[in-house]
Amino acid sequence: DTAVSQTPKYLVTQMGNDKSIKCEQNLGHDTMYWYKQDSKKFLKIMFSYNNKELIINETVPNRFSPKSPDKAHLNLHINSLELGDSAVYFCASSQARGSGANVLTFGAGSRLTVL
Amino acid sequence: DQQVKQNSPSLSVQEGRISILNCDYTNSMFDYFLWYKKYPAEGPTFLISISSIKDKNEDGRFTVFLNKSAKHLSLHIVPSQPGDSAVYFCAASAQGGKLIFGQGTELSVKP
């Protein structure tokens, strides 16, 4: 009974193509995120949505467009894929903070390879 | 411009001994620090956190120490077990709840 699920797990595609990665969480969390783990292994935040509203948008190319149809889903669409987009993309979710650390629950990741 | 750094890419320890994983940060405004553990082909899972107003937090075999003056934190695992072998990420909580991660340290615990 996966809490944060991403599909597909692996994606191999050609440069210039458009692709999407889907994410769903069944935890009832209010906030969802996309993180990118690049070749240097850093996990870097890309986007964050709270109740379908964009709240964090890091310096990500316009080719990346997140879409949140409802608070349980946050999909990532990438246009005109480039070689540098090859990475592992992690979806995550968290509950709204009253106090305490903002603990994120991550999905298993989607490895994107652009040829 | 990495605000959270883990300068040791890997660490190898003997089963039963202590594992010490280190993390440095640059932003004194971080309010919480977290450690995550990641197995291959899985997402990171939360391990332990510490508030910036504390200097120690303990949970079973895991203890996190925070030295604010040095902008340094460490995770101690005692005793280390083979199942602890994984990549450990340090993260800091910034304004708006954003988590900023280090690049991870791969821990190998040998039987």
Interface residues (C-beta under 8 A of the other chain):
Chain A: V4 T31 Y35 K40 K41 F42 L43 K44 I45 S48 I55 I56 F90 A92 S94 R97 G100 A101 N102 V103 L104 T105 F106 G107 A108 G109
Chain B: Q2 Y32 L34 Y36 A41 E42 G43 P44 T45 F46 S49 S51 V87 F89 A91 S93 G96 G97 K98 L99 I100 F101 G102 Q103 G104
